[in-house]
Amino acid sequence: MDIRRQIKILLRKTGYDILRFTPEFHPLARRKKILEFYGIDTILDIGANTGQFARQLRKELGYSNTILSFEPLTQAFEILKKNAKADPHWRVFNFALGEAEEKREINISDNSYSSSLLEMLPSHREAAPESKYIGTETIEIKTLDAIFPDLCNTAGTIYMKIDTQGFEDKVIKGAKNSLAQIRLVQMEMSLVPLYKGELLFLELFNQMSEKGYGLISLEPGFSDAKTGQLLQVDGIFQRLQG
């Protein structure tokens, strides 16, 4: 057994691992390659929370072009705004995106990023007790179609990321016209029901297929720490038609 394998085995026993940062071995490296290969110059960060996804793009993936982040929660948005303040190519907006222009009550989770317009199911709370709901807030919802012409009028190749805790299909429905100009879509997809009324992986896959997109990558997401069961993944879809 070579020394590198011995080191890997020892590290894994302590809960760590070493992975080559290449598209073949690492999901982030694969996403980095996808962004570069398709020449993405604009990213729509829908469900931004405090800016975790955008900061990862900047610090870990070296993405330097335009980011447009959307976050409806007041407290999370204030942090998002501070995180984006010094970045001239990162703009932030304090509203959600969905299938209709309206105001609705959103459930606020204890960890903030699990907040959702949908009712959380016991399967989610049991896997992540810190995600329990602790309050509500009235938020504004717009459709992507309503804002797309103004915000993306100079965009070239667009990548849309949707992380809206079970509301992903509603965002897609509100982007009926915009999708023709969006090359790649990354969305969170549940493998088991976590929010009441959400579409699961296969339903979202079929929805995206009907709209002319093909799945090109999967990234592991939320899992149950007690059982090891994978509960959510992020799927990346490429536009194949139109």
Beta strands, then each sheet from edge to edge (+ up, - down):
strand 1: 42-46
strand 2: 66-70
strand 3: 90-93
strand 4: 96-97
strand 5: 102-109
strand 6: 133-142
strand 7: 158-162
strand 8: 182-190
strand 9: 213-220
strand 10: 232-239
sheet 1: 3+ 2+ 1+ 7+ 8+ 10- 9+
sheet 2: 4+ 6+ 5-
end
